[in-house]
Amino acid sequence: MTASREKEALARVLVHEGGYVNHPADPGGPTNKGVTQRIYDAYRKGKGLATRSVKGITSLEVFDIYDRQYWDAVKADQLPAGVDYVVFDGAVNSGPGQSIKWLQGALGPLYKGSIDGVMGVGTLAAVSAVNNYDALIDRICDQRLNFLRHLRTWNTFGRGWGARVEEVRSIGKAWATGETPQAAGFIDGGLAKAFVEDAKAAPATAPGDAATGAGAGGLGLSGYLYDLQNQLSPFSYTSEWIGKVIVVVAIASALLAIGGLGWRWYANRKAKHLAEALGTAAVAP
């Protein structure tokens, strides 16, 4: 990978990131040219400089931050043309670790390690074994979109994110196939940060557990009533009335227990899919 690739990739990322923004729904907070105030404060402190508003960030500081905290963090110089840009753009938007997870998941059986967001020897070896980088870029972008759809902020920024990912896909695939990529365009809403901390909550299993427990308790009660019915069988009217109550309680309890088990299955299934989309659980390569 050459230094010129980084500059070309950064030029397109900066178009997507735009200038200063502070959208109330953007978890990144005050951001300028894709650099959040938090990142800028840490950068300035690391240099022994006083913190200041990210509005005052210089072009040299922008390049230095992108070079060290994103390009180098994903080891883009060791990635193939196109893949480097796609992983780099994802790192800027959602953090290096998250973008690396999308790459690892997209590598499929070529990657033998865990989806841990670390660009190690195993990940790089798997990338070098890929024979179709065009298709790899498609899979990375698909994983990124799946992640974004599982964020609470999707309803606000989803259209912008979706358009950004599709443009990143197109540019990356052009580079991967040796074509001249299109110029990037600014996409309203596409610059909002997309962090795993803003994921949708998984459905709770507690309601299902409560329903199952109540159903089991009801079935126990119907058994008690059945014994009572047998004891009162000489009194036909009372016995008949209890019999009807037993049927109602048993049916209601069975439905409650089945519903509780069904909800628990649904909640666990949704939680598993959510964890896979977010990269918060081990996903089999």
C-alpha positions in Angstrom: 0.0 0.0 0.0 1.4 3.4 -0.9 1.0 6.7 1.0 -1.0 8.1 -1.9 -3.7 5.5 -1.3 -4.1 6.8 2.2 -4.4 10.4 0.9 -7.0 9.3 -1.7 -9.0 7.4 0.8 -8.8 10.2 3.4 -10.0 12.7 0.8 -13.2 10.7 0.2 -13.7 10.1 3.9 -13.5 13.8 4.6 -16.1 14.5 2.0 -18.4 12.1 3.8 -17.7 13.6 7.2 -18.2 17.3 6.1 -17.5 20.1 8.5 -18.6 21.0 12.1 -21.8 19.4 13.4 -23.4 18.9 16.7 -26.6 17.0 16.1 -28.5 16.3 19.4 -29.0 12.6 18.3 -25.5 12.0 17.2 -23.6 10.0 19.9 -20.4 11.5 18.7 -21.3 15.0 20.0 -19.5 18.0 18.7 -17.6 16.8 15.6 -15.5 18.6 13.0 -14.3 16.8 9.8 -15.2 13.5 11.4 -13.1 14.2 14.6 -15.1 14.2 17.8 -14.4 16.6 20.6 -13.4 13.7 22.8 -10.9 12.4 20.3 -9.5 15.9 19.8 -9.2 16.5 23.5 -7.2 13.3 23.9 -5.0 14.1 21.0 -4.2 17.6 22.3 -3.5 16.3 25.8 -1.2 13.7 24.3 0.8 16.4 22.6 1.0 18.4 25.8 -1.3 21.1 24.4 -4.3 22.8 26.0 -7.7 21.5 24.9 -9.9 23.7 22.7 -13.0 23.4 20.6 -12.8 21.0 17.8 -14.0 23.8 15.6 -10.4 25.0 15.6 -8.8 21.8 14.5 -6.1 22.3 11.8 -5.6 20.3 8.6 -2.3 19.0 9.9 -4.1 17.8 13.1 -6.8 16.2 11.1 -4.4 14.2 9.0 -2.3 13.2 12.0 -5.4 11.9 13.9 -6.8 10.0 10.9 -3.3 8.5 10.1 -2.6 7.3 13.7 -6.0 6.5 15.1 -7.8 5.1 12.1 -5.5 4.2 9.1 -2.7 2.7 11.1 -5.1 1.2 13.7 -6.6 -1.0 11.0 -3.2 -1.6 9.4 -4.6 -0.3 6.1 -1.2 -0.3 4.5 -1.3 -4.1 4.7 -4.7 -4.4 3.1 -5.5 -4.8 -0.6 -6.7 -1.8 -2.7 -10.3 -1.1 -2.0 -10.5 -3.2 1.1 -8.2 -0.7 2.8 -10.6 2.2 2.1 -13.7 0.3 3.1 -12.2 -0.8 6.4 -10.8 2.7 7.0 -14.2 4.4 6.4 -15.9 2.0 8.7 -13.3 2.7 11.4 -13.9 6.4 11.2 -17.7 6.0 11.5 -17.9 3.2 14.1 -14.4 2.8 15.5 -11.4 0.6 14.3 -12.4 -2.4 16.4 -15.9 -2.5 15.0 -14.7 -2.2 11.4 -12.2 -4.9 11.9 -15.0 -7.2 13.2 -16.9 -6.6 10.0 -13.8 -7.6 8.0 -13.3 -10.7 10.1 -16.9 -11.8 9.8 -16.8 -11.2 6.0 -13.7 -13.5 5.6 -15.9 -16.6 6.4 -14.0 -19.9 6.7 -10.7 -18.3 5.6 -10.5 -16.7 9.1 -10.0 -19.3 11.9 -9.9 -16.9 14.8 -12.6 -15.2 16.9 -14.4 -12.0 15.9 -12.4 -9.8 18.3 -11.8 -6.6 16.4 -8.0 -7.1 16.4 -6.1 -6.9 13.2 -3.6 -9.6 14.0 -1.6 -12.1 12.0 -4.5 -14.4 11.5 -6.8 -11.7 10.1 -4.1 -10.5 7.7 -3.3 -14.0 6.6 -7.0 -14.7 5.8 -7.2 -11.4 3.8 -4.2 -12.4 1.8 -5.9 -15.8 1.0 -9.0 -14.1 -0.6 -9.2 -14.5 -4.3 -12.0 -12.1 -4.9 -11.7 -8.7 -3.1 -14.7 -7.3 -4.9 -16.9 -9.9 -3.3 -15.2 -9.4 0.1 -16.0 -5.7 0.0 -19.7 -6.6 -0.6 -19.7 -8.9 2.4 -18.0 -6.2 4.6 -20.5 -3.6 3.6 -23.4 -6.0 4.1 -22.2 -6.7 7.7 -21.8 -3.0 8.3 -25.4 -2.3 7.2 -26.7 -5.1 9.4 -24.9 -3.5 12.3 -26.3 -0.1 11.6 -29.9 -1.4 11.3 -29.6 -2.6 14.9 -28.8 0.8 16.4 -31.4 2.9 18.2 -30.4 5.9 16.0 -31.2 4.0 12.7 -34.5 5.8 12.3 -32.8 9.1 12.5 -29.7 8.5 10.4 -30.4 5.2 8.6 -31.1 6.8 5.2 -27.8 8.7 5.3 -25.8 5.8 6.6 -27.3 3.5 4.0 -26.4 5.9 1.2 -22.8 6.3 2.6 -22.2 2.6 2.8 -23.4 2.1 -0.8 -21.1 4.8 -2.0 -18.2 3.3 0.0 -19.0 -0.1 -1.5 -18.9 1.4 -5.0 -15.6 3.2 -4.5 -14.0 0.2 -2.8 -15.0 -2.2 -5.5 -13.7 0.1 -8.2 -10.3 0.3 -6.5 -10.3 -3.5 -6.0 -10.9 -4.1 -9.7 -8.3 -1.6 -10.9 -10.9 1.0 -12.1 -10.9 4.7 -11.3 -13.3 5.2 -8.4 -16.0 7.9 -8.4 -15.6 11.1 -6.4 -17.3 10.9 -3.0 -20.3 13.1 -2.3 -21.5 14.6 1.0 -24.5 12.7 2.3 -26.8 14.3 4.8 -27.0 12.2 7.9 -24.2 9.8 6.8 -21.6 11.5 9.0 -23.3 10.6 12.3 -21.2 8.3 14.5 -22.5 4.8 14.8 -21.3 3.1 18.0 -22.2 -0.3 19.4 -23.1 1.5 22.7 -26.2 2.8 20.9 -27.5 -0.6 20.0 -31.1 -1.5 20.4 -31.9 -3.5 23.6 -32.5 -7.2 23.3 -36.0 -8.3 24.4 -36.1 -9.4 28.1 -36.9 -13.0 28.9 -38.4 -12.0 32.3 -42.0 -11.8 31.0 -41.7 -15.2 29.5 -40.3 -16.6 32.7 -43.1 -15.1 34.7 -45.7 -16.4 32.3 -44.2 -19.9 32.4 -44.0 -19.9 36.2 -47.6 -18.7 36.4 -48.7 -21.4 34.0 -47.0 -24.1 36.0 -48.5 -22.8 39.2 -52.0 -22.8 37.5 -51.5 -26.4 36.4 -50.6 -27.3 40.0 -53.8 -25.6 41.2 -55.9 -27.5 38.7 -54.4 -30.7 40.1 -55.4 -29.7 43.6 -58.9 -28.9 42.5 -59.1 -32.3 40.8 -58.3 -34.0 44.1 -60.9 -31.8 45.8 -63.5 -32.8 43.1 -62.9 -36.4 43.9 -63.4 -35.9 47.6 -66.7 -34.0 46.9 -68.0 -36.4 44.3 -71.0 -37.4 46.4 -72.1 -33.8 46.2 -72.9 -33.8 42.5 -73.6 -30.1 42.1 -70.4 -29.0 43.9 -68.4 -31.6 42.1 -69.7 -30.5 38.7 -68.9 -26.9 39.4 -65.3 -27.7 40.5 -64.9 -29.8 37.3 -65.7 -26.7 35.1 -63.3 -24.6 37.1 -60.6 -27.2 36.7 -61.0 -27.2 32.9 -60.8 -23.4 32.7 -57.8 -23.2 35.0 -56.0 -26.0 33.2 -56.6 -24.5 29.7 -55.6 -21.0 30.8 -52.5 -22.3 32.7 -51.4 -24.4 29.7 -51.8 -21.4 27.3 -49.9 -19.2 29.7 -47.0 -21.7 30.1 -46.8 -22.3 26.3 -46.9 -18.5 25.7 -44.1 -18.0 28.2 -41.9 -20.6 26.6 -42.7 -19.1 23.2 -41.7 -15.6 24.3 -38.5 -16.9 25.9 -37.6 -18.6 22.6 -38.3 -15.5 20.7 -36.3 -13.3 23.1 -33.3 -15.6 23.0 -33.4 -15.8 19.2 -33.6 -12.0 18.9 -30.8 -11.5 21.4 -28.6 -13.9 19.5 -29.2 -12.2 16.2 -28.6 -8.8 17.8 -25.3 -10.0 19.3 -24.2 -11.4 15.9 -25.0 -8.1 14.1 -23.2 -6.0 16.7 -20.2 -8.3 17.0 -20.7 -8.7 20.7 -20.8 -12.5 20.7 -18.6 -15.1 19.1 -19.7 -15.7 15.5 -18.5 -18.8 13.8 -16.4 -17.9 10.8 
